[in-house]
Amino acid sequence: MLNLALEFEIKALMGKHNFVTIADLSKEKIQYLIKSAQEFEKHPNREILKGKVVATLFFEPSTRTRLSFETAANRLGARVIGFTDAKVTSATKGETLKDTILMVSNYADVIVMRHYIEGAAQYASEVAPVPIINAGDGAHQHPSQCMLDLYSIYKTQGKLENLEICLVGDLKYGRTVHSLIMAMRHFNPTFRFIAPKELAMPEEYKLYCKANGIKYVESTEFNEEVIGSADIIYMTRVQKERFSDLMEYEKVKNVYILKNDMLKNARENMKILHPLPRVNEIEYEVDKNPHAYYIQQAQNGLYAREAIICDVLGITLDEIKNDNTII
Protein backbone atom coordinates (compact mmCIF):
# COMPACT_ATOMS: atom_id res chain seq x y z
CA MET A 1 0.00 0.00 0.00
CA LEU A 2 1.09 3.58 -0.64
CA ASN A 3 2.03 5.53 2.46
CA LEU A 4 -0.33 8.38 3.35
CA ALA A 5 2.02 11.20 2.38
CA LEU A 6 2.73 9.68 -1.04
CA GLU A 7 -0.96 9.12 -1.66
CA PHE A 8 -1.78 12.79 -1.01
CA GLU A 9 1.19 13.87 -3.15
CA ILE A 10 -0.09 11.87 -6.10
CA LYS A 11 -3.57 13.28 -5.67
CA ALA A 12 -2.16 16.82 -5.61
CA LEU A 13 -0.24 16.19 -8.81
CA MET A 14 -3.37 14.82 -10.52
CA GLY A 15 -5.17 18.14 -10.26
CA LYS A 16 -5.43 21.52 -8.58
CA HIS A 17 -5.91 21.11 -4.84
CA ASN A 18 -8.26 23.54 -3.10
CA PHE A 19 -9.23 23.97 0.55
CA VAL A 20 -12.82 25.15 0.33
CA THR A 21 -14.96 23.00 2.60
CA ILE A 22 -14.26 20.82 5.60
CA ALA A 23 -16.95 18.42 4.35
CA ASP A 24 -14.53 17.12 1.71
CA LEU A 25 -11.88 16.07 4.22
CA SER A 26 -11.57 12.43 5.21
CA LYS A 27 -10.62 11.34 8.71
CA GLU A 28 -7.16 10.44 7.38
CA LYS A 29 -6.68 13.85 5.79
CA ILE A 30 -7.64 15.65 9.00
CA GLN A 31 -5.14 13.54 10.94
CA TYR A 32 -2.54 14.21 8.26
CA LEU A 33 -3.01 17.99 8.54
CA ILE A 34 -2.79 17.79 12.34
CA LYS A 35 0.54 15.98 11.99
CA SER A 36 1.71 18.70 9.60
CA ALA A 37 0.67 21.41 12.07
CA GLN A 38 2.67 19.61 14.77
CA GLU A 39 5.77 19.77 12.56
CA PHE A 40 5.26 23.49 11.97
CA GLU A 41 4.77 24.13 15.67
CA LYS A 42 8.20 22.57 16.25
CA HIS A 43 9.78 24.79 13.58
CA PRO A 44 7.47 27.58 12.31
CA ASN A 45 10.25 29.54 10.58
CA ARG A 46 11.42 27.99 7.29
CA GLU A 47 12.05 28.92 3.67
CA ILE A 48 10.12 26.03 2.18
CA LEU A 49 7.93 28.49 0.19
CA LYS A 50 10.75 30.73 -0.99
CA GLY A 51 9.87 32.08 -4.43
CA LYS A 52 6.12 31.54 -3.95
CA VAL A 53 3.49 34.31 -3.80
CA VAL A 54 0.38 34.07 -1.60
CA ALA A 55 -2.53 36.42 -2.36
CA THR A 56 -4.92 37.32 0.47
CA LEU A 57 -8.23 38.69 -0.83
CA PHE A 58 -10.43 39.82 2.04
CA PHE A 59 -13.79 41.15 0.87
CA GLU A 60 -14.94 41.04 4.51
CA PRO A 61 -13.17 42.34 7.67
CA SER A 62 -10.75 40.07 9.51
CA THR A 63 -7.95 40.31 12.06
CA ARG A 64 -6.80 36.85 13.20
CA THR A 65 -7.54 34.93 9.99
CA ARG A 66 -5.85 37.43 7.70
CA LEU A 67 -2.86 38.08 9.94
CA SER A 68 -2.28 34.41 10.69
CA PHE A 69 -2.41 33.48 6.99
CA GLU A 70 -0.04 36.32 6.12
CA THR A 71 2.25 35.43 9.03
CA ALA A 72 2.20 31.78 7.95
CA ALA A 73 3.22 32.74 4.42
CA ASN A 74 5.95 35.09 5.63
CA ARG A 75 7.37 32.60 8.14
CA LEU A 76 7.60 30.02 5.33
CA GLY A 77 9.48 32.39 3.03
CA ALA A 78 6.68 33.36 0.65
CA ARG A 79 5.72 36.86 -0.40
CA VAL A 80 2.25 38.21 0.29
CA ILE A 81 0.08 40.41 -1.91
CA GLY A 82 -3.60 41.30 -1.58
CA PHE A 83 -6.11 43.63 0.01
CA THR A 84 -8.07 43.99 3.23
CA ASP A 85 -10.92 46.12 1.90
CA ALA A 86 -12.81 45.48 -1.33
CA LYS A 87 -13.49 49.22 -1.58
CA VAL A 88 -9.90 49.79 -2.74
CA THR A 89 -10.23 47.27 -5.59
CA SER A 90 -11.79 47.30 -9.04
CA ALA A 91 -14.87 45.64 -7.55
CA THR A 92 -16.06 49.19 -6.88
CA LYS A 93 -15.89 49.75 -10.64
CA GLY A 94 -18.06 46.74 -11.33
CA GLU A 95 -15.41 44.08 -11.84
CA THR A 96 -16.87 40.63 -11.27
CA LEU A 97 -15.50 38.13 -8.76
CA LYS A 98 -14.55 35.88 -11.67
CA ASP A 99 -12.41 38.56 -13.30
CA THR A 100 -10.78 39.50 -9.99
CA ILE A 101 -9.86 35.87 -9.35
CA LEU A 102 -8.53 35.37 -12.86
CA MET A 103 -6.41 38.52 -12.69
CA VAL A 104 -4.93 37.73 -9.29
CA SER A 105 -4.20 34.17 -10.47
CA ASN A 106 -1.72 35.74 -12.90
CA TYR A 107 0.34 37.02 -9.98
CA ALA A 108 0.02 34.39 -7.22
CA ASP A 109 0.60 30.68 -6.61
CA VAL A 110 -2.30 30.38 -4.17
CA ILE A 111 -5.26 32.61 -3.23
CA VAL A 112 -6.65 32.93 0.31
CA MET A 113 -10.12 34.49 0.09
CA ARG A 114 -12.75 35.66 2.55
CA HIS A 115 -16.07 36.73 1.09
CA TYR A 116 -19.45 37.79 2.47
CA ILE A 117 -21.41 35.63 -0.02
CA GLU A 118 -22.00 31.98 0.79
CA GLY A 119 -20.47 29.75 -1.87
CA ALA A 120 -18.07 32.41 -3.16
CA ALA A 121 -15.00 30.30 -2.37
CA GLN A 122 -16.45 27.28 -4.17
CA TYR A 123 -17.16 29.47 -7.21
CA ALA A 124 -13.63 30.90 -7.11
CA SER A 125 -12.17 27.39 -6.98
CA GLU A 126 -14.06 26.49 -10.14
CA VAL A 127 -12.68 29.39 -12.17
CA ALA A 128 -9.18 29.86 -10.73
CA PRO A 129 -6.15 28.10 -12.26
CA VAL A 130 -4.39 28.25 -8.86
CA PRO A 131 -5.48 26.74 -5.52
CA ILE A 132 -8.14 28.56 -3.49
CA ILE A 133 -8.23 28.52 0.32
CA ASN A 134 -11.56 29.50 1.86
CA ALA A 135 -10.99 31.97 4.71
CA GLY A 136 -14.73 32.20 5.42
CA ASP A 137 -17.74 32.63 3.13
CA GLY A 138 -20.70 34.39 4.68
CA ALA A 139 -22.44 32.33 7.36
CA HIS A 140 -21.54 29.13 5.51
CA GLN A 141 -18.13 27.66 6.39
CA HIS A 142 -14.74 28.55 7.83
CA PRO A 143 -12.59 25.46 7.15
CA SER A 144 -9.20 26.86 8.15
CA GLN A 145 -10.62 27.98 11.51
CA CYS A 146 -12.00 24.48 11.84
CA MET A 147 -8.53 22.97 11.32
CA LEU A 148 -7.04 25.14 14.06
CA ASP A 149 -10.01 24.23 16.28
CA LEU A 150 -9.38 20.53 15.65
CA TYR A 151 -5.68 21.00 16.35
CA SER A 152 -6.51 22.85 19.58
CA ILE A 153 -8.91 20.12 20.68
CA TYR A 154 -6.34 17.43 19.88
CA LYS A 155 -3.59 19.26 21.77
CA THR A 156 -5.70 19.78 24.90
CA GLN A 157 -7.53 16.45 24.98
CA GLY A 158 -4.93 14.13 23.44
CA LYS A 159 -7.59 12.81 21.09
CA LEU A 160 -10.54 13.81 18.92
CA GLU A 161 -12.69 10.75 19.60
CA ASN A 162 -15.69 10.46 21.94
CA LEU A 163 -15.74 14.03 23.26
CA GLU A 164 -18.61 16.03 24.79
CA ILE A 165 -18.67 19.41 23.04
CA CYS A 166 -20.95 22.34 23.94
CA LEU A 167 -21.51 24.90 21.17
CA VAL A 168 -22.81 28.10 22.74
CA GLY A 169 -24.31 31.31 21.35
CA ASP A 170 -24.81 32.13 17.68
CA LEU A 171 -25.36 28.75 16.08
CA LYS A 172 -27.49 30.14 13.25
CA TYR A 173 -24.87 32.35 11.60
CA GLY A 174 -21.74 30.86 13.20
CA ARG A 175 -19.80 29.37 10.29
CA THR A 176 -17.11 28.07 12.67
CA VAL A 177 -19.56 25.78 14.47
CA HIS A 178 -21.05 24.61 11.18
CA SER A 179 -17.61 23.55 9.98
CA LEU A 180 -16.76 21.89 13.30
CA ILE A 181 -19.86 19.70 13.14
CA MET A 182 -18.89 18.45 9.70
CA ALA A 183 -15.29 17.75 10.68
CA MET A 184 -16.19 15.91 13.89
CA ARG A 185 -18.42 13.42 12.06
CA HIS A 186 -15.42 11.09 11.91
CA PHE A 187 -14.81 11.07 15.68
CA ASN A 188 -18.07 10.06 17.42
CA PRO A 189 -18.74 13.34 19.31
CA THR A 190 -21.72 14.25 21.44
CA PHE A 191 -22.79 17.84 20.83
CA ARG A 192 -24.91 20.09 22.99
CA PHE A 193 -26.34 22.99 20.98
CA ILE A 194 -27.02 25.91 23.33
CA ALA A 195 -28.68 28.94 21.79
CA PRO A 196 -31.74 31.17 22.04
CA LYS A 197 -34.44 30.10 19.60
CA GLU A 198 -33.61 33.06 17.36
CA LEU A 199 -30.06 31.74 16.90
CA ALA A 200 -30.70 28.00 17.03
CA MET A 201 -28.69 25.55 14.93
CA PRO A 202 -30.15 25.57 11.39
CA GLU A 203 -32.21 22.54 10.45
CA GLU A 204 -29.81 21.54 7.67
CA TYR A 205 -27.03 20.93 10.21
CA LYS A 206 -29.31 18.93 12.50
CA LEU A 207 -30.25 16.81 9.51
CA TYR A 208 -26.54 16.45 8.75
CA CYS A 209 -26.00 15.16 12.30
CA LYS A 210 -28.78 12.61 11.93
CA ALA A 211 -27.53 11.46 8.53
CA ASN A 212 -24.01 10.97 9.89
CA GLY A 213 -24.92 9.40 13.23
CA ILE A 214 -23.76 12.42 15.26
CA LYS A 215 -25.38 12.58 18.70
CA TYR A 216 -26.74 15.96 19.81
CA VAL A 217 -29.17 17.61 22.18
CA GLU A 218 -30.56 21.15 22.02
CA SER A 219 -31.03 23.52 24.94
CA THR A 220 -31.43 27.16 25.83
CA GLU A 221 -29.89 26.63 29.29
CA PHE A 222 -26.23 27.44 29.93
CA ASN A 223 -25.26 26.77 33.54
CA GLU A 224 -22.82 24.99 35.87
CA GLU A 225 -24.43 21.61 35.28
CA VAL A 226 -24.04 21.89 31.50
CA ILE A 227 -20.43 23.07 31.84
CA GLY A 228 -19.64 20.24 34.25
CA SER A 229 -20.51 17.60 31.65
CA ALA A 230 -18.34 19.03 28.85
CA ASP A 231 -14.84 18.36 27.54
CA ILE A 232 -14.97 21.46 25.32
CA ILE A 233 -17.00 24.65 25.73
CA TYR A 234 -17.02 26.45 22.38
CA MET A 235 -18.28 30.01 22.88
CA THR A 236 -19.32 32.20 19.95
CA ARG A 237 -20.00 35.88 19.41
CA VAL A 238 -23.49 37.00 18.43
CA GLN A 239 -22.66 38.52 15.05
CA LYS A 240 -24.23 41.95 14.73
CA GLU A 241 -23.23 42.18 11.07
CA ARG A 242 -25.49 39.23 10.17
CA PHE A 243 -28.67 40.89 11.49
CA SER A 244 -30.93 42.95 9.25
CA ASP A 245 -33.07 43.89 12.27
CA LEU A 246 -30.94 45.51 15.01
CA MET A 247 -33.79 45.13 17.51
CA GLU A 248 -33.41 41.35 17.14
CA TYR A 249 -29.67 41.70 17.77
CA GLU A 250 -30.22 43.76 20.92
CA LYS A 251 -32.56 41.09 22.23
CA VAL A 252 -30.02 38.25 22.03
CA LYS A 253 -26.57 39.88 22.15
CA ASN A 254 -25.86 39.19 25.86
CA VAL A 255 -27.96 36.08 26.39
CA TYR A 256 -24.95 33.93 27.44
CA ILE A 257 -22.01 35.28 29.41
CA LEU A 258 -19.37 32.89 30.75
CA LYS A 259 -18.12 33.84 34.23
CA ASN A 260 -15.48 32.35 36.50
CA ASP A 261 -17.95 31.18 39.13
CA MET A 262 -19.67 29.02 36.49
CA LEU A 263 -16.52 26.89 36.09
CA LYS A 264 -16.16 25.48 39.60
CA ASN A 265 -17.59 22.07 38.61
CA ALA A 266 -15.77 21.82 35.30
CA ARG A 267 -13.84 18.67 34.42
CA GLU A 268 -10.08 18.99 34.85
CA ASN A 269 -9.52 18.47 31.12
CA MET A 270 -12.21 20.94 30.00
CA LYS A 271 -11.04 23.80 27.78
CA ILE A 272 -12.87 26.92 26.62
CA LEU A 273 -12.52 27.76 22.95
CA HIS A 274 -13.70 30.82 21.03
CA PRO A 275 -12.99 31.76 17.40
CA LEU A 276 -12.74 35.42 18.45
CA PRO A 277 -13.31 38.33 18.45
CA ARG A 278 -15.32 38.26 21.65
CA VAL A 279 -17.67 40.98 22.78
CA ASN A 280 -19.32 40.23 26.15
CA GLU A 281 -19.74 36.45 26.02
CA ILE A 282 -16.60 35.67 28.08
CA GLU A 283 -15.75 37.92 31.01
CA TYR A 284 -12.12 39.05 31.12
CA GLU A 285 -11.62 37.48 34.54
CA VAL A 286 -11.94 34.06 32.85
CA ASP A 287 -8.74 34.72 30.88
CA LYS A 288 -6.60 33.68 33.87
CA ASN A 289 -8.60 30.54 34.52
CA PRO A 290 -6.69 27.33 33.61
CA HIS A 291 -9.69 26.22 31.53
CA ALA A 292 -9.31 29.22 29.19
CA TYR A 293 -7.60 28.28 25.93
CA TYR A 294 -8.86 30.76 23.32
CA ILE A 295 -5.66 32.82 23.16
CA GLN A 296 -3.54 29.70 22.61
CA GLN A 297 -6.20 28.55 20.15
CA ALA A 298 -5.57 31.67 18.04
CA GLN A 299 -1.82 30.97 18.15
CA ASN A 300 -2.48 27.46 16.85
CA GLY A 301 -3.96 29.13 13.78
CA LEU A 302 -0.44 29.92 12.57
CA TYR A 303 0.62 26.26 12.55
CA ALA A 304 -2.63 24.98 11.07
CA ARG A 305 -2.53 27.55 8.28
CA GLU A 306 1.11 26.81 7.50
CA ALA A 307 0.01 23.19 7.06
CA ILE A 308 -2.93 24.18 4.82
CA ILE A 309 -0.89 26.44 2.54
CA CYS A 310 1.77 23.80 2.04
CA ASP A 311 -0.82 21.10 1.44
CA VAL A 312 -2.63 22.95 -1.36
CA LEU A 313 0.75 23.65 -2.98
CA GLY A 314 1.51 19.92 -3.00
CA ILE A 315 4.21 19.97 -0.31
CA THR A 316 3.98 16.66 1.55
CA LEU A 317 4.46 15.80 5.20
CA ASP A 318 7.61 13.86 4.31
CA GLU A 319 9.01 16.96 2.63
CA ILE A 320 8.15 19.05 5.68
CA LYS A 321 9.86 16.56 8.01
CA ASN A 322 12.95 16.46 5.79
CA ASP A 323 12.99 20.20 5.13
CA ASN A 324 16.51 21.67 5.47
CA THR A 325 15.40 25.31 5.17
CA ILE A 326 14.56 25.65 8.88
CA ILE A 327 15.70 29.04 10.16
C-alpha angles and dihedrals in degrees: 000000000000115000115248096252093051091048092055091045091055091048090051091051091050093064148340110302117218132183103212109129135022088216090076095058120100123215088255093052092050090051089047092054091047089054089050091050089052090055091050092048088057092050114010095166114076141129096229090124097044109147094023125115123214118197118205112199111185112181088168129048119272139162111172098030095048096041094045092050091048092045090049091052093046094047089053093052100256127131121240129219130168146085140275098204125046089208090076093054135078088263085088087060092053101267111158124237089246093057092045091052093046092049095048090047087066090063106034141056094213135013124217108197136184116187136174094224119085111240095020093120092050090051091048090051090055095054103032121092089206129060118281123212115198110226092180132314115209113290090328115088143338104190099171090052087050091055092052089046090052091047090050092049091048092049094050100039101031089230144041097217128102099000130157107229126185116202108198134191126358104030094152098063099017105116091182093063092045090056093045092055091054094047095047093056087094095056108054098244128176111221129199111200109206116184143122111264090255090061101033122145108279116254093243091064093047088052088049089054092051093047091051098041094249113158117226143159128197127222143159092208121098112179146127093284093055092046091048092060096051135095092190130026108197109194122194136195119244098242110228092188092064094058122092090185111056091193088064090051093051090052095057106023097100100027094120123034120172113219133182095247089060091064101061093102096042120130114258091244095047116122130190116226130187128173089217158234095106125197113181102325095098118038114228092239088069090065091081094047113109089232092062112101106153096105092052087044090060090049089054086061089076093058095041092050093047086056093048095049092049092046095054089048090055097251107147131217090248089056091049092050092048095042112135095188094085110139 
